Structure formats: C-alpha cells, structure tokens
Amino acid sequence: MIRAVVFDLWNTLVFSPAGSPFQRMKELLRPEQAHLFPALMRDGMVQAYPSVRVFLEAWQDRAGLDGAQVDGMAQAFLEAGRQAECFAGSPEAVGAVRDLARVALLSNTQTFGLELLDRLGIAGRIRTRILSAEIGALKPEPAAFEAVQRKLGVFPGNLVMVGDSWTDDVEGAVSAGWTAIWVNREAKPRPDHDPDHPIYEVRSLDRVPELIQGLQDGMRCPTCLG
C-alpha cells in the first residue's frame, strides 16, 4: 500500500531558465580554484547557511574568491530563484496525489534562496520538506532516504519517489527499498537496472496521480510508461 509520495524539487517540480547556480559558480572559478568546486558545492548542499552571502564568505578565504566572484555567485543564486517557475501541471499533479497519499519533498539543495517555494505555491501544497542542507546528506545516499522514513514514520515499501535524476532519485529510491517513478521528459534511453525492482516512467507529472492510483489498486508493471 502506498502511504506517501515524495517529490524531488529541481527539474521535477520546478525549473529555472537561469540554470543551476552551482554551475554558474563553477564557471566563475579560476583554473587554479577549480579543484575546490566539488567540496564547495557539497558544503553548500549539506550545511545549513542563513544566506548565500554567509555561505560564500565562509569559502572566500579558503577558495581565494575575490569580490567580483562572490558578487557573481551570489547573483547566480538570486537569479535562479527569481526566475524559477513550475513545470506545466505540476501544482495540479501534486494536489491530485495529495488526495491519494501523503506528500513530501526531498531535495538536494541549500537552505537559502528558497523563497520560491512560497511564491510558486509549493510550500502550501507540500508541507513536509526534507532538504539535504538540513539533514547533512545528499541523494542517493541512504541517509537521505532514511531521514524521510523517520520524518514520515513510513516503511520503505510504502514510499514512492518521483524525480528526474536516474542516479539521485531512481537508483537512490530503489536502493532504499522504495518504488521509483522516473520523470523522463526528454525520452532518454532507460539505463540498465535490476528488472525485479519496480521502476515506473512518465513523460510529465500529470501522469503521476493516475499511476499512484494504479499502485494503490495493486498494479505491478515495472515497464509502465505514461
């Protein structure tokens, strides 16, 4: 029985024409600083910072960032949040799923710059949110999925993960014993996987409520394509 459906945030529910602010940060690093990017990005997504400025200032000396770099990186986060918008049908799909099961948000993201959750109405529709920067773990790490299970008080077999990332969302969920729904808007080839694990596939979120209803009714079709 499906008791809770957990949604990824970026590139599943919302997108930003400005692109990933972390990618912009990477582009702003000088060649001699580039090796620090993986640690910088991870720190921003597993540590809770009150603002992007505090985050960047914590790295300014360590990475040798100059004022122009700090300003450019801070602006990248502001633009990504300001330009963010929901994919068509996302709010309606979440609302329909709420009629069938509990809903939650699990996202690899920082704690700052998330005013978009209120602006886009996501905060009102998904009140339970688990952010990597609050739990200190990133999908697909088991700790991220375990945090959701503890928060919701739900067993793995009663949980569904809905997300666009095959590695973070699908493989992470399957490893945790969840059911996975892969949001494959670009019709990418499905990677090889264990056929014994139920992995469902949709082109858009408007197919998710119907799929959840089918799972509630006992449907088992790992090659389902919506």
C-alpha positions in Angstrom: 0.0 0.0 0.0 1.4 3.4 -1.0 1.2 5.7 2.0 3.5 8.6 0.9 4.7 10.1 -2.3 8.0 12.1 -2.2 8.8 14.6 -4.9 12.2 15.9 -6.0 12.2 19.7 -6.5 14.6 21.0 -9.2 13.9 19.8 -12.7 11.0 17.7 -11.4 8.5 20.2 -10.0 10.3 23.4 -11.0 13.0 24.7 -13.3 14.8 28.0 -13.8 15.7 29.5 -17.2 18.8 30.9 -15.4 20.1 27.4 -15.0 21.9 25.9 -12.0 23.5 28.5 -9.7 26.2 25.9 -8.8 27.1 25.5 -12.5 27.5 29.3 -12.7 29.7 29.2 -9.6 31.9 26.6 -11.3 32.2 28.8 -14.4 33.3 31.8 -12.2 36.2 29.9 -10.6 39.7 30.5 -11.9 41.6 27.4 -13.2 43.6 27.2 -10.0 40.4 27.2 -7.9 38.5 24.6 -10.0 39.6 21.6 -7.9 37.7 23.0 -4.9 34.4 23.1 -6.7 33.1 19.6 -5.6 33.8 20.4 -2.0 32.3 23.9 -2.3 29.1 22.5 -3.9 28.7 19.7 -1.4 29.2 22.1 1.5 26.5 24.4 0.2 24.1 21.5 0.0 24.8 19.7 3.2 25.4 22.6 5.6 22.6 25.0 6.6 23.6 28.6 5.9 21.3 31.5 6.7 22.1 33.3 3.4 24.1 32.9 0.2 26.4 35.6 1.4 27.3 33.8 4.6 27.9 30.6 2.6 30.2 32.4 0.1 32.0 34.4 2.8 32.8 31.1 4.6 34.6 30.0 1.4 36.1 33.3 0.4 39.5 32.8 2.1 39.5 29.0 1.7 39.0 29.2 -2.0 40.6 32.6 -2.6 37.5 34.1 -4.0 37.7 37.8 -4.9 34.9 40.3 -4.5 33.7 40.0 -8.1 33.5 36.2 -7.9 31.5 36.5 -4.7 29.1 39.0 -6.2 28.7 36.9 -9.4 28.0 33.7 -7.4 25.5 35.5 -5.1 23.7 36.9 -8.2 23.5 33.5 -9.8 21.5 32.2 -6.8 19.3 35.2 -6.8 18.5 34.9 -10.5 17.8 31.2 -10.3 15.3 31.7 -7.5 13.7 34.8 -9.1 13.3 33.1 -12.5 12.1 29.7 -11.2 8.7 28.5 -12.3 6.7 25.3 -12.1 6.5 22.9 -14.9 3.1 23.0 -16.5 0.7 20.9 -14.5 3.0 20.4 -11.5 0.7 22.1 -8.9 -2.3 20.2 -10.1 -0.5 16.9 -10.1 0.7 17.4 -6.6 -2.8 18.3 -5.5 -4.2 15.2 -7.1 -1.6 13.0 -5.4 -2.5 14.6 -2.1 -5.9 13.1 -2.4 -4.4 9.6 -2.6 -1.4 9.7 -0.2 0.7 11.9 2.0 3.2 14.1 0.0 6.7 15.3 0.9 9.6 17.0 -0.7 13.2 15.5 -0.8 15.7 17.8 -2.5 19.4 18.1 -2.8 19.5 21.9 -2.2 20.7 24.6 0.1 18.6 26.3 2.8 18.9 29.8 1.4 17.2 31.2 -1.6 14.1 29.0 -1.3 11.5 31.8 -1.2 10.4 30.3 -4.5 8.6 27.6 -2.6 6.1 30.1 -1.2 6.0 32.2 -4.4 5.2 29.1 -6.5 2.7 27.7 -4.0 4.8 24.6 -3.4 5.1 25.3 0.4 1.4 25.3 0.7 0.9 22.1 -1.2 3.8 20.1 0.2 4.2 21.0 3.9 6.7 18.3 4.7 10.1 19.0 3.2 13.4 17.3 3.7 16.4 19.3 2.4 19.9 18.0 2.1 21.3 21.1 3.8 19.1 20.4 6.9 19.9 16.6 7.2 23.5 16.7 6.1 23.1 14.0 3.4 22.5 14.0 -0.4 20.5 11.7 -2.6 21.3 9.0 -3.5 23.0 8.4 -0.1 20.9 6.0 2.1 20.9 8.6 4.9 18.7 10.9 2.8 16.0 8.3 2.3 16.2 7.1 5.9 15.6 10.7 7.0 12.4 10.8 5.1 11.3 7.4 6.5 11.9 8.7 10.1 10.2 12.0 9.4 7.1 10.4 7.9 7.1 7.3 10.1 6.5 5.1 7.0 8.2 1.8 6.0 10.2 1.8 2.7 7.7 -0.5 0.9 5.0 2.2 1.4 7.0 5.0 -0.2 7.3 6.3 -3.8 10.0 8.7 -5.0 9.2 10.9 -8.0 12.2 12.6 -9.7 14.0 13.3 -12.9 17.5 12.1 -11.9 18.2 8.4 -12.6 21.1 8.3 -10.2 19.8 10.5 -7.3 16.1 9.8 -7.4 15.6 6.4 -9.1 18.7 4.4 -8.0 18.6 6.1 -4.6 15.0 5.1 -4.0 15.4 1.6 -5.3 18.4 1.0 -3.1 16.3 2.2 -0.1 13.5 -0.2 -0.9 11.1 2.4 -2.3 9.1 2.4 -5.5 10.6 4.8 -8.1 8.8 7.0 -10.7 11.3 8.4 -13.2 10.2 11.7 -14.8 11.8 11.4 -18.2 10.6 14.5 -20.1 13.3 14.2 -22.7 12.6 10.5 -23.5 16.1 9.4 -22.6 17.0 5.7 -23.0 16.4 3.9 -19.8 19.6 2.7 -18.2 20.1 -0.9 -17.3 18.6 -1.9 -14.0 17.5 -4.9 -12.0 14.2 -6.0 -13.5 13.0 -7.2 -10.1 12.8 -3.6 -8.9 9.6 -1.7 -9.9 10.7 1.4 -11.8 7.9 3.4 -13.5 8.4 6.0 -16.1 6.3 9.1 -17.1 6.9 11.9 -19.5 5.1 14.5 -17.4 3.8 14.9 -13.9 0.2 14.9 -15.0 0.5 11.1 -15.3 1.7 10.6 -11.7 -1.8 10.7 -10.0 -3.1 8.0 -12.3 0.0 5.9 -11.7 -0.3 6.3 -7.9 -3.9 5.3 -8.1 -2.9 2.2 -10.1 -0.3 1.3 -7.5 -2.9 1.8 -4.7 -5.1 -0.7 -6.6 -2.3 -3.2 -6.8 -0.9 -2.6 -10.2 2.6 -4.0 -10.8 4.1 -3.1 -14.2 7.8 -2.1 -14.0 7.9 -1.2 -17.6 4.9 1.2 -17.4 5.3 4.3 -19.5 3.0 7.2 -19.0 
